[in-house]
Amino acid sequence: MAYDGELVKMENGRWARFQRCQVYRPGVEDAGETMLLIAVELEERYQRQLDEAADSLAQYRYQGVPVQVRFDSGSQGITLQPEQAASAPAVH
C-alpha cells in the first residue's frame, strides 16, 4: 500500500511520486469527498537524480556501507549520508 508523497520506481524504470487527488463528480451533491492516490511521473531532472542516487546507494550497500538518502527541498537535491550508528550502551 502506498502513502501520499511516496517515491516509487515503476515497472517501466521511471520514477513517480504518489499524490492524493480529490475526485469531483458533476451533478452529484451528496457524493461526499472522494480521494484517489495516483502515481505522478517526475520531471526528467529528478529521474536522473534518483537514478544516480539509487546506483550510488546500491554500490555502498554492496560494499556493506549503510547509507541513507535525504531530499533537500531547499535546493531540490538529493544527498547520501552515512547512517548514524546506534550508541552502544556503557559497560561497567
N, C-alpha and C positions, 0 to 999 in steps of 0.2 A: 504494500500500500504506500502510495506516495504522499508527501506533505507539501504544503504551499511553500514555494521557494527552493525546493529540492532540485539539485542538478543531476541529470542522468545522461548517460551515453546511450543513444538509441541503437537499434539493430543495424541501421544504415551507417553507423560510425559518427554521426553528428551529435553534438551536444544540445540539450534542451533544458529548460527550467520550467518546473510545474508552476502554474499560476491559477489562482482561483478567479473564476469569471461568473458574473451573475447572468442568468438567462431571463430574458423578458419575453412574455407571451402576449402579443397584442390581443386585445379584446377579452382577456381573462383577468377580471378584477381581483378575485379572491384566490388566485393561484398560489399565493404565498411566495416566499423567497426561495428560488431555485438556484443553486450554485453548482457549477461544474469545475473540476480540476483538470486542466488541459496542459499538455506539454507544448511550450512555445520554443521553436528553434532559435538559438542565439546568433548574433551577428558574426560575420566571418572573423573579425579580430579576436573575439572571445573563443571561437572554435580553435584558432591557432594557439592561444594562450593555454587553454585547457588541455589540448593535445600535448603540448610541451611539458606542462606540469605533470600530466599522467605518465609520460615517458620518464621524466626525472624521478618521480615517486617510485615507479617500478624498478628503476636502477638502484635506488637507495635500498629499497626493501629486499631486492635480490642480494645485496651485499650485507643484509642484516642490520641496516641502519634505520631506526624508527624515526620517521619524519611526519609532520602534519602540514596540511595545506591551509593557508589563510588567504582570504579575499579582502583586499584593502579597498573599501568602497570610495575612499577619498581620491585615490589615484587610479582606481578601477584596474588594479593589477593583482597578480597572484604571487605569493611568496611561499617557499618551502622552508620550514624551520625544524630543527631537531626537536623531538618530543622531549618534554621535561621528565627526567627520571623521578620516580616517586622517592621521597625522602625515606631513607632507611631508619627504622627506629633505633634509638640509642641503646647500646648493650652495656649493662653494668656488671 
